[in-house]
Amino acid sequence: MLRPARLIPSGVQGYHRETIATSNDAFAYCSTMALHIFRLKDNTLQKVIAAHERPISAICWCPEDPQLLASCSIGMRMAIWDIENEEEKTALKVSEVPTMMDWAFGLEKIAVATSNGSINFWDYKANKTTRVFSVAEKSCKVLRFHPRNAQKLLCGLEDGSLTVYNSHQQKKVHIVGKSKTSKDAVTDAQWDPLSEDYLLVSFADGSLTLFDVSRQAELHSFDKQAQAIRSLAWAKAQPGNFVSATDRVGLLKLWNVSQRTPLGQIKVGNTGVLCVKAVPSEPNWFVLSFKNSAVGVCDIAARTMRFMSSPGHSETIFDVAFHPKDQDLIGTASYDGYVKLWRISTHESVREMYAGKDQLLYGLAFGPGATKVCCVSGSGMLFIFKVDTGETLVKQQVHTGQGFRCEWNQRGPCNIATGGNDGYACVINEKDGSVVSRLTHPSAVFGVAWHPMQEGILATGCQDSMVRIFSLGGPVNPTAPEVILQGHDARVFNVAFHPILPSIICSGSDDRTIRIWNWTPTFRGQRQLKRLVGHTSYVRGLLWHTELPHILFSGSWDSTIRVWDAVESRCLYTAYEHHADVYGLAMHPERPFFLVSSSRDTTIRFWIFEDLVRPMLVSVLLRPDQMVEMLGGSIDEAMALFSTEGSKSIKKLYGKASHTLATELTLPAAQTRP
């Protein structure tokens, strides 16, 4: 019923170091909580594995078995995955947060560094860890087994020193590095694949040095770089060659150990590079992760990028919305601080708007005419961007504490409504970001929604489990709610007015239910019309169908999207493709059988919803003049279905798009009549 069409994968996360990995025929990267596996020969996404419930901190590939990939998370859990079968082969819960890992060649063990400073070996066959040595807390910056001698493990440290541990001899060698002088941290270190003891090391001050571990001595120093080197990798095609990258610019520098200066450089992207990994089977190929969350494959022999992904979000996508004037364009807002505009037909990001560091974005809305887009952040800031250029037009503090949702009024004054943790729903002037009105609530306000057909009607969902309806156009005291809807047993996170039936609103709650209400002030009956039960965790996304008035979509912390027959209080279908909380749901009224969703799994997914109306659509293709028979009658007819106990839904189309299509299909026939 809700058929997956395609997806835009998430971007690579940028706040941990070892988030990409390579094998002979594939490369992988991790988003916040999922593993993304690409085939190298055609750079196509093959697998998405929901790996952890907490953010992933590192991944590494088994050097001998390309079907095994290891990952660890800040949830103090480590796992090894069978990629082909998308199954967890083994897992271990640990007592410290793992931050780095590396797989030993020829041995059944993985080295793991923890935030407490422990360096452990994970014997994954016995599924136990052994502490081999310790360093200062949070000081391990690099962890590498020797590629040919798995008895040797190096650890690059925050103070600029390095420790090399020989597991056969159970001895440590300490290399002073920068620890006695500037104390600049080790930023990367790589064993020379042609030597047992040579080690290439970069430091935070831009220094680059070749060390001999056996003599604990510096062999050769290179010209100091103006920008710190973030990542290093040896180029196997030419002995002594290696590449370096910085997170400041999108350049890959080529070096040889015999020369102090770079041999040259290759332009690889528009943003800085976070990590470089050599492809074992292709001596000139390197997989790169970028600061903008993109991933690419560079051929240094051809000096070209063989592949570059569109820069996806690297964190939870809390909201998604269609561009009102363009059904091929959507906007997304994410915890990573970015608003992105996406072209659906190409899956490409066509514009990025950055709210800034620590501005975690929770809500998104396009303004009337779609020339502007707004978002609200976890610090209580409202941002308004110009859609065609990405220019920041407004940056205004509107809440003390978190802001959760924002909605742009499409009728009447072009004001923006926001909900915040400070207990206010704010009505904001779009021109300068000034607060026009603060609607006081007893606790945090989460959901806000303007009525799509009636001017000045605003709904809010509150921590106190109430839904409130405000009329901002007429009452003597517009800051007091005109209607309060009671029934939920926990906070109301989202509210949505019906796009066809003006008296109907739905609400989703942490009590795991969805309630359907008649909100109109003059209504004297039972306001709660329906109660939808089925989600196993908190309800988040809500979306009414724009043509079928009985159809409602919902997203939840249980990782599902549910399709409801709201009239019959029945779940028609459950989609399980998302791997984490589903927050955003969107549909364009001119594309009513195409759904978009966003999630904490950082993917954007597209869905086809046409099973309920496919017979009607086929009939119309054969007999266009029968289109009028698919159209619903009066709004009162549809409204009566919600108000009458035991009513059965009617599969009729009530939206503007279907009526416009009916006019277009029947007009030619009418014109040919005598």
Summary of the structure (lengths in Angstrom):
residues: 674
radius of gyration: 28.6
end to end distance: 43.1
largest distance: 102.1
contacts: 2433
relative contact order: 0.07
helix: 7%
strand: 48%
